[in-house]
Amino acid sequence: MDLIKAIDRALRTTLGPAPAALHEPRFVGREWDYVKECIDTGWVSSVGSYVDRLERELAAYTGAWHAVVVANGTVGLQVALEVCGVAQGDEVLVPALSFIATANAVRHCGAIPHFLDSDADTLGLSIPALKVRLQEVGVRKDGGLFNRETGRRIAAIVPMHTFGHPIDMPALMEISASYGVEIVEDGAESLGSMLNGRHCGTFGRLGVLSFNGNKIITTGGGGAILTNDPELARRAKYLTTTAKRPHRWAFVHDEVAYNFRMPNLNAALGCAQLEKIEAFVADKRILTERYAKAFSDVSGVTLFRERKGVRSNYWLQTLLLDRDKAHLRDSILAATNDAGYATRPVWDLLPDQVFYRDSPCGTLDVARDLASRIINLPSSSQLVECKTPV
Ligand SMILES: *Cc1c(COP(=O)(O)O)cnc(C)c1O
């Protein structure tokens, strides 16, 4: 009971009187101007100057050579996997502790997700667990990597930077190079996050961002594929725009492809939002400092902080309960939500979803432990603006 009271007090100190949502969009820039221009000119749909501009500006901001904007992050992951060769019947290594889209995108390619454990210091895919698993089941033959237990090709690894905290990409890239397997980064939560000064989503063969309404910037709904490979970028653009041959009037399509475009209207919103990303990250980091101060004398919980050498965007603020307090998680969630603070547990592990029960899986001790102890706190960057008595 004392812990619940102490958490309520820390939230009140940091956020002021409730309510506070988990994560709300914030429009403080040129959103109205850009969106209005689309409406005034009639360029609201699948092509337009804001689509090209957002692609250019995302590439410039992240340091990726190419960016292709798409309808959402999930289809971005699907197409990124597809263009790097993931096909029907392949296996793809993904963290068990992730949002459902990471695994669904693999299934949308006809491939099977293979779930791995997490690291407690990053909350992301465990590098040691990956090494152990590949030693157990990985076998190199015919120029590829195969799972000796299922006979399937292991075509890719999809690390995810949980709540904006980058995982150790150089270590992962070493493993991927030695086993000859591609990396597609699920960077949906990590726009603005860096590792050794390099942006998340630019380490793998391809990386994917999301601009859903709850992410650090939003286009309403949307996503982007990042890559340094011009051929993969061209292919991703082509596949997401119906594989239509450029022609002044003819409708010639080369293959069955997708309409996964981001409309110009959404891209316009995105251009205005991207102008504010550094301000959003700065405010989120101030919010982290305030939470850290408020929770510093609450025993039984730890605020999750970034590691040395990384800059997290702190998309979602994360409280870790001590193991002997994990049984209080749902009471804490109930009490804080009753008080108007939108706290949330982390996702259920992906292999616990009924439709992924039969997927291959490594040991998941750390992921299970983390999932039982994580509580996300209200995290909108605008929470530092008002209310605060600090
Ligand atoms: C949000 C999110 C996605 C998918 O994004 P949508 O744009 O909502 O399709 C994928 N992976 C993770 C980890 C996410 O948080």
The ligand as an SDF file (V2000), in Angstrom:
LIG
                    3D

 15 15  0  0  0  0  0  0  0  0999 V2000
    4.1680    1.5260  -33.4880 C   0  0  0  0  0  0  0  0  0  0  0  0
    4.9910    0.3450  -33.7270 C   0  0  0  0  0  0  0  0  0  0  0  0
    4.9990   -0.3360  -34.9580 C   0  0  0  0  0  0  0  0  0  0  0  0
    4.0470   -0.1360  -36.0960 C   0  0  0  0  0  0  0  0  0  0  0  0
    3.6560    1.0760  -36.3740 O   0  0  0  0  0  0  0  0  0  0  0  0
    2.2500    1.4530  -37.0830 P   0  0  0  0  0  0  0  0  0  0  0  0
    2.6330    2.7280  -37.7510 O   0  0  0  0  0  0  0  0  0  0  0  0
    1.2920    1.6370  -35.9660 O   0  0  0  0  0  0  0  0  0  0  0  0
    1.8800    0.3930  -38.0300 O   0  0  0  0  0  0  0  0  0  0  0  0
    5.8870   -1.3910  -35.1230 C   0  0  0  0  0  0  0  0  0  0  0  0
    6.7060   -1.7680  -34.1590 N   0  0  0  0  0  0  0  0  0  0  0  0
    6.7200   -1.1630  -32.9610 C   0  0  0  0  0  0  0  0  0  0  0  0
    7.6850   -1.6520  -31.9300 C   0  0  0  0  0  0  0  0  0  0  0  0
    5.8660   -0.1050  -32.6850 C   0  0  0  0  0  0  0  0  0  0  0  0
    5.8910    0.4660  -31.4850 O   0  0  0  0  0  0  0  0  0  0  0  0
  1  2  1  0
  2  3  1  0
  2 14  2  0
  3  4  1  0
  3 10  2  0
  4  5  1  0
  5  6  1  0
  6  7  2  0
  6  8  1  0
  6  9  1  0
 10 11  1  0
 11 12  2  0
 12 13  1  0
 12 14  1  0
 14 15  1  0
M  END
$$$$
